[in-house]
Amino acid sequence: MTIRTRLTLWYAGILTASLLVIGYGTYREIDEQLRHDHRREPTERAIGETSEMVFQVGLPAVLLGLLGGWWLTRRALAPVKNLTDAATKIHERNLRDPLPRTRNGDELDQLTKVFNDTLARLDDSFKRIHEFTLHASHELKTPLTVMCGEAEIASRDESLPTAERERAISQLDELRRLARIVDGLTLLAKADAGQIALAMEPVRLDELVRDNFADTQILAEPQGVQVELAACEKITVRGDRHRLRQLLLNLADNAVKYNQPQGKVTMSLRCDGNFAEFKIANTGTGIPLEILPRVFDRFFRGDPAHSQTVDGCGLGLSIAQWIVSAHNGTIQIESATAKPTTVTVRLPLEEPAREKA
């Protein structure tokens, strides 16, 4: 129940109680006057005159007061509704957009000012975090590159003992993993700051999907995972070829990594209205419903069965979500425990009409 409805009901109750009090007082006054004049049946006449007065004067007054109170309540709470509607649209990218103020200096206007000041401080904090992430990841690239080079040289040096070479190979694997994490952080930090320019051009998405299908077969071979391309219609979208390729590879890599041995990965590309719809599904253990809304969070890895054995840092889906958003598309994941997981990407077509391949 809204505040406006609750206040209206309370106001109606107060008016009704007031009418009863007024009616009772009127009845007592009329009854006393009739008794004083020594008239017969004063009680019956008092009740009749009181009822007539209540219905002819009191009831219309209550209805008028109720309508007036509802209108005043609605007008008084209109800024609250506007504030609520504006607050529901707040996210980290529009923290600088102020909430609407009435500018009349009342308590609600002061509260809105406090909210706006809080949002401004939050925006500054987010900017500092983004700047730190961007600068830190940039500064880490050079030493990581040097360390990877040294470890790679050591792993190929046949003059070193076998144990040291194996240690160098292990260190090289960890350094490369750390380098991938830094690259992912750098990409997301630049994306948050709006520093990545996409080379938007017509792209044959079906060609990218077929290339991705071939790459996925290579990724899936060590685990014995079967890869199937159910459909691949001829579709052209407007986008950045490199980023779209990265999107498809990230999704395929997840579908293979978080799968069961001898499992299956199915992908398809179809046209749905004015959108290209790409789907990729796997036969993994599924994602519990309670953590499904968090799968796009950075560094979130919700599969405890694979978190220790699967190489990854939890940035792949975050990067995929950014790429899709940058192309004015949508990405959704449908899954549940012990059920297949399906990722659906929808991108606007370059041309609404197209022919099937």
Helices and strands as residue ranges (DSSP letters): H 3-36, H 42-53, I 54-58, H 59-87, H 107-156, H 162-192, E 201-204, H 205-220, G 221-223, E 226-232, E 236-239, H 241-257, E 264-272, E 275-282, G 292-294, H 316-326, E 330-334, E 341-348
